[in-house]
Every structure is written in structure tokens, then in C-alpha cells.
Amino acid sequence: PSCLLLQFLSYLGACDRLLKQGYEEGQVEEAMEMFQYSEKKAAEFLHLLAQFNDMGFQQNEIKEVLLLCGNQREKALEELVMK
């Protein structure tokens, strides 16, 4: 049981750090689940999501493209522009 507790505390810590960066709670939870609770990958995803959102792309399209492109910024941007 202590192993599960440590994993949960690690997850909460990661979520807390991402929330402090200004991301919305729902987005943080979704990103953490999508990337098997990898804080690094979730942070990359959230950063790019916000960046592309600021450029005027639709959030659902951004999510789809980022997942397909494995968070590769240039490749994702290319895909978004072509849509």
C-alpha cells in the first residue's frame, strides 16, 4: 500500500506544480492521464497547447495533433496549418 501512496503523492505534487504554472485543473488532470502521469510530457503538452491556442487554433484540433506528433512542436504546427 505504501507504494500506491507514494505514487499518489507524486501525482499530486506534479499536478500542484503544473497548476502553479497557470494551467487549468481539468487540463492538468487530462494531460497527466494522457501521458501516463509523466509530469515532463504533460508539461510539454500543456505548454504547446497554450502556445497554439494563443495562435488561434482550436483546442480539440491542437490536442489531436499533439498526440499524433508526440508533442513535437514543428511537426504539430505544420499539421495545424495544413488543416
LOMARRO-276196 format. One record per atom (N, C-alpha, C): residue number from 1; atom name; x, y, z. Coordinates in pm, whole numbers, plus 50000, padded with zeros to 5 digits. Atoms other than C-alpha are relative to their C-alpha. Layout:
NUM  CA  X  Y  Z
...
END
This chain:
1  N  50081  49879  50000
1  CA  50000  50000  50000
1  C  50086  50128  50000
2  N  49920  49878  49994
2  CA  50282  50248  50068
2  C  50050  50040  49861
3  N  49957  49970  50136
3  CA  50392  50221  49704
3  C  49891  50082  49928
4  N  50110  49926  50060
4  CA  50048  50337  49587
4  C  49989  50140  50058
5  N  50006  49870  49934
5  CA  50053  50618  49840
5  C  50108  50092  49946
6  N  49891  49919  50055
6  CA  50390  50738  49714
6  C  49969  50045  49857
7  N  50038  49963  50137
7  CA  50263  50730  49355
7  C  49895  50110  50000
8  N  50106  49900  49991
8  CA  49956  50928  49454
8  C  50056  50135  50043
9  N  49940  49875  49953
9  CA  50161  51187  49642
9  C  50085  50064  49890
10  N  49921  49951  50112
10  CA  50394  51217  49344
10  C  49910  50065  49895
11  N  50098  49947  50094
11  CA  50093  51270  49117
11  C  49946  50135  50048
12  N  50052  49875  49945
12  CA  49952  51538  49348
12  C  50103  50111  49991
13  N  49892  49901  50008
13  CA  50288  51715  49360
13  C  50017  50051  49859
14  N  49986  49962  50141
14  CA  50316  51712  48981
14  C  49884  50090  49959
15  N  50118  49918  50033
15  CA  49961  51846  48944
15  C  50012  50138  50062
16  N  49986  49873  49930
16  CA  50031  52117  49200
16  C  50101  50090  49928
17  N  49898  49921  50071
17  CA  50346  52231  49016
17  C  49945  50052  49867
18  N  50058  49957  50128
18  CA  50158  52244  48684
18  C  49893  50106  50021
19  N  50104  49900  49970
19  CA  49867  52434  48839
19  C  50065  50134  50034
20  N  49930  49876  49963
20  CA  50114  52689  48980
20  C  50058  50071  49879
21  N  49952  49938  50124
21  CA  50233  52749  48624
21  C  49886  50067  49924
22  N  50114  49928  50057
22  CA  49883  52875  48546
22  C  49908  49917  49913
23  N  50088  50085  50081
23  CA  49727  52577  48371
23  C  49873  49967  50078
24  N  50128  50032  49938
24  CA  49362  52488  48438
24  C  50002  49858  50055
25  N  50001  50130  49932
25  CA  49292  52195  48670
25  C  49957  49886  49909
26  N  50049  50105  50089
26  CA  49092  51997  48415
26  C  50102  49962  49894
27  N  49898  50026  50101
27  CA  49365  52035  48155
27  C  50119  49925  50060
28  N  49888  50066  49933
28  CA  49634  51931  48403
28  C  49968  49852  50022
29  N  50039  50139  49974
29  CA  49445  51616  48505
29  C  49994  49920  49871
30  N  50010  50068  50128
30  CA  49372  51527  48142
30  C  50140  49971  49942
31  N  49864  50017  50053
31  CA  49735  51580  48036
31  C  50076  49893  50079
32  N  49930  50099  49917
32  CA  49867  51373  48328
32  C  49952  49859  49965
33  N  50054  50131  50037
33  CA  49636  51085  48233
33  C  50046  49959  49861
34  N  49962  50031  50138
34  CA  49719  51108  47862
34  C  50145  49952  49991
35  N  49857  50034  50007
35  CA  50091  51078  47933
35  C  50044  49913  50118
36  N  49971  50097  49894
36  CA  50075  50805  48200
36  C  50070  50065  50120
37  N  49954  49930  49880
37  CA  50142  51057  48477
37  C  50144  50047  49992
38  N  49867  49942  50019
38  CA  50468  51184  48327
38  C  49987  50152  50006
39  N  50010  49855  49983
39  CA  50498  51539  48457
39  C  50068  50074  49885
40  N  49924  49935  50107
40  CA  50756  51627  48191
40  C  49920  50004  49871
41  N  50077  50005  50125
41  CA  50542  51514  47898
41  C  49871  50081  50012
42  N  50122  49922  49979
42  CA  50227  51667  48047
42  C  50031  50150  49992
43  N  49962  49858  50004
43  CA  50409  51999  48094
43  C  50028  50046  49858
44  N  49973  49967  50141
44  CA  50533  51994  47732
44  C  49868  50017  49925
45  N  50130  49997  50066
45  CA  50180  51919  47613
45  C  49923  50128  50035
46  N  50074  49882  49955
46  CA  50023  52197  47823
46  C  50061  50129  49945
47  N  49931  49883  50053
47  CA  50285  52448  47712
47  C  49966  50021  49852
48  N  50030  49990  50143
48  CA  50230  52371  47344
48  C  49852  50027  49975
49  N  50144  49976  50011
49  CA  49853  52362  47389
49  C  49970  50149  50018
50  N  50021  49858  49975
50  CA  49861  52713  47534
50  C  50057  50085  49886
51  N  49934  49927  50108
51  CA  50101  52834  47266
51  C  49916  49999  49872
52  N  50080  50011  50122
52  CA  49893  52704  46976
52  C  49861  50061  50017
53  N  50129  49937  49970
53  CA  49573  52822  47143
53  C  50012  50151  49980
54  N  49975  49857  50016
54  CA  49721  53174  47154
54  C  50011  50039  49852
55  N  49987  49974  50144
55  CA  49786  53144  46779
55  C  49865  49993  49930
56  N  50134  50002  50056
56  CA  49413  53091  46727
56  C  49950  49865  49952
57  N  50046  50133  50040
57  CA  49394  52718  46663
57  C  49898  49948  50101
58  N  50105  50058  49915
58  CA  49102  52516  46803
58  C  50061  49896  50095
59  N  49943  50085  49897
59  CA  49178  52331  47126
59  C  49988  49850  49969
60  N  50015  50144  50028
60  CA  49036  51994  47015
60  C  50094  49956  49888
61  N  49906  50031  50109
61  CA  49246  52007  46695
61  C  50143  49996  50053
62  N  49865  49994  49943
62  CA  49556  52102  46893
62  C  50030  49871  50075
63  N  49980  50123  49921
63  CA  49514  51808  47132
63  C  50025  49881  49910
64  N  49988  50112  50094
64  CA  49467  51563  46847
64  C  50136  49999  49932
65  N  49874  49989  50072
65  CA  49770  51688  46656
65  C  50120  49976  50092
66  N  49888  50020  49907
66  CA  49996  51699  46962
66  C  50016  49853  50037
67  N  49992  50143  49969
67  CA  49909  51340  47047
67  C  50058  49922  49882
68  N  49950  50068  50120
68  CA  49971  51227  46689
68  C  50149  50027  49977
69  N  49861  49959  50027
69  CA  50300  51416  46670
69  C  50092  49981  50121
70  N  49917  50023  49881
70  CA  50423  51319  47017
70  C  50061  50127  50057
71  N  49957  49871  49945
71  CA  50449  51682  47133
71  C  50115  50064  49923
72  N  49894  49937  50080
72  CA  50689  51771  46852
72  C  49945  50130  49942
73  N  50055  49869  50032
73  CA  50629  52144  46811
73  C  49992  50027  49850
74  N  49997  49966  50142
74  CA  50735  52194  46449
74  C  49906  49913  49917
75  N  50085  50094  50073
75  CA  50559  51884  46321
75  C  49852  50030  50027
76  N  50137  49969  49961
76  CA  50242  51973  46514
76  C  49953  50129  49933
77  N  50036  49871  50061
77  CA  50245  52331  46386
77  C  49973  49982  49851
78  N  50018  50030  50143
78  CA  50283  52203  46030
78  C  49861  49937  49976
79  N  50129  50069  50013
79  CA  49981  51974  46076
79  C  49884  50097  50022
80  N  50107  49906  49969
80  CA  49770  52251  46230
80  C  49979  50098  49885
81  N  50009  49904  50110
81  CA  49848  52494  45948
81  C  49936  49936  49878
82  N  50054  50070  50116
82  CA  49757  52232  45689
82  C  49851  49968  50014
83  N  50141  50035  49979
83  CA  49414  52165  45847
83  C  49908  50108  49948
END
